[in-house]
Amino acid sequence: AFNYNPDANISIIPTIGDISQGGYIFQINDDGTGLVADLQDLGDINWWDAMDGAENSSAQGYDDWYLPSLEELQLMYNTIGQGANNSGGFVDDWYWSTFEIQCSNQPNDGVRRINFSTGVTSCWFKSYSFWARAIRAATFDDASCVAIVQGCMEETAFNYNSDANTDDGSCVAVVNGCTDETAFNYNSEANT
């Protein structure tokens, strides 16, 4: 990067449990992307209200929140919930996931949920009220690195590149004169 600093000693990628991109980080991928959980619960609500609440949330200025899958909810429990240090501030109770399942003789009448005091999962009916926490995908690059753009940085040069941040020694001086090869006063060294 153009602004590489060999003396830097702080990682620009945050860690699990940090607050970034509108929520508590609970997953960081190798490419600098991951997932964050909202800073607060949507409430103790039925499953349909949880789905709508997450989809319509604009918490912390973001509008791409959604209710977590069962796997995402388990990861939240294990990284920022009671399965870790509860840095996410979860209630010791059940939380909704999006995993629909048949709990009785009616198809898709239930949803898998996780108890945040024990980590146990179970099926329960959508009409009951349990806690919900929205999540969103995030990118943790703080954009502090600037790509190297080589080129001529001399503003008076013929081939000046305003996007360049690293001079590559390619500058060509302006030479005024006629560049029309058929003209009487043609100057083979002219470039403007």
Residue pairs with C-beta under 8 A, 6 or more apart in sequence:
1 145
1 146
1 147
1 148
2 145
2 146
2 147
2 148
2 149
2 165
2 166
3 144
3 145
3 146
4 145
12 140
12 141
12 142
12 144
12 145
13 28
13 32
13 140
13 141
14 20
14 25
14 28
14 140
15 25
15 28
16 25
16 26
16 27
16 28
16 79
16 80
17 24
17 25
17 26
17 79
17 80
17 84
17 85
17 87
17 88
18 24
18 25
19 25
19 39
20 36
20 138
20 140
21 36
21 62
21 136
21 138
21 139
21 140
22 36
22 38
22 39
22 59
22 60
22 61
22 62
22 136
22 138
23 36
23 37
23 38
23 39
23 59
23 60
23 135
23 136
23 138
24 36
24 37
24 39
24 80
24 87
24 88
25 34
25 35
25 36
25 80
25 138
25 140
26 34
26 35
26 36
26 37
26 75
26 76
26 79
26 80
26 88
26 135
27 34
27 35
27 72
27 75
27 79
28 34
28 140
32 139
32 140
32 141
33 137
33 138
33 139
33 140
34 137
34 138
34 140
35 72
35 75
35 135
35 136
35 137
35 138
36 135
36 136
36 138
37 68
37 76
37 80
37 88
37 133
37 134
37 135
38 57
38 59
38 60
38 65
38 133
38 134
38 135
38 136
39 59
39 60
39 89
40 59
40 89
40 133
41 90
41 91
41 131
41 132
41 133
42 49
42 50
42 53
42 54
42 57
42 131
42 132
42 133
42 134
43 49
43 53
43 131
43 132
44 93
44 129
44 130
44 131
45 53
45 129
45 130
45 132
46 126
46 127
46 128
46 129
47 96
47 111
47 126
47 127
47 128
47 130
48 126
49 132
50 67
50 96
50 130
50 132
51 67
51 98
53 132
53 134
54 65
54 66
54 67
54 132
54 134
54 135
55 65
55 66
55 67
57 63
57 65
57 134
59 65
59 134
62 136
64 136
64 137
65 134
65 135
65 136
66 98
66 134
66 135
66 136
67 96
67 97
67 98
67 132
67 134
67 135
68 76
68 97
68 98
68 133
68 134
68 135
69 97
69 98
69 99
70 97
70 98
70 99
70 112
70 114
70 121
72 97
72 135
73 95
73 96
73 97
73 114
74 114
74 119
74 121
76 88
76 90
76 133
76 135
77 83
77 90
77 114
77 116
77 119
78 84
78 119
80 86
80 87
80 88
80 90
81 88
81 90
81 116
82 90
82 92
82 116
82 117
82 118
82 119
83 119
88 133
90 116
90 131
90 133
91 116
91 131
92 116
92 117
93 115
93 116
93 117
93 130
93 131
94 113
94 114
94 115
94 116
94 124
94 130
94 131
95 113
95 114
95 115
95 116
95 130
95 131
95 132
95 133
96 111
96 113
96 130
96 131
96 132
97 111
97 112
97 113
97 114
98 111
99 111
99 112
100 108
100 110
100 111
101 108
101 110
101 111
101 112
101 123
102 108
102 109
102 110
102 123
103 109
103 110
103 123
103 124
103 125
104 110
104 125
109 125
109 126
110 123
110 124
110 125
110 126
111 123
111 124
111 126
112 121
112 122
112 123
113 121
113 122
113 123
113 124
113 130
114 120
114 121
115 121
115 122
116 131
124 130
146 165
148 165
148 166
149 161
149 163
149 164
149 165
149 166
150 164
150 166
150 167
150 168
151 159
151 161
151 163
151 164
151 166
151 167
151 168
151 170
152 159
152 160
152 161
152 164
152 167
152 168
152 170
152 171
152 172
153 160
153 161
153 164
153 165
153 166
153 167
153 171
154 160
154 167
154 171
156 174
157 171
157 172
157 173
157 174
158 171
158 172
158 173
158 174
158 175
158 191
158 192
159 170
159 171
159 172
160 171
172 191
174 191
174 192
175 187
175 189
175 190
175 191
175 192
176 190
176 192
177 185
177 187
177 189
177 190
177 192
178 185
178 186
178 187
178 190
179 186
179 187
179 190
179 191
179 192
180 186
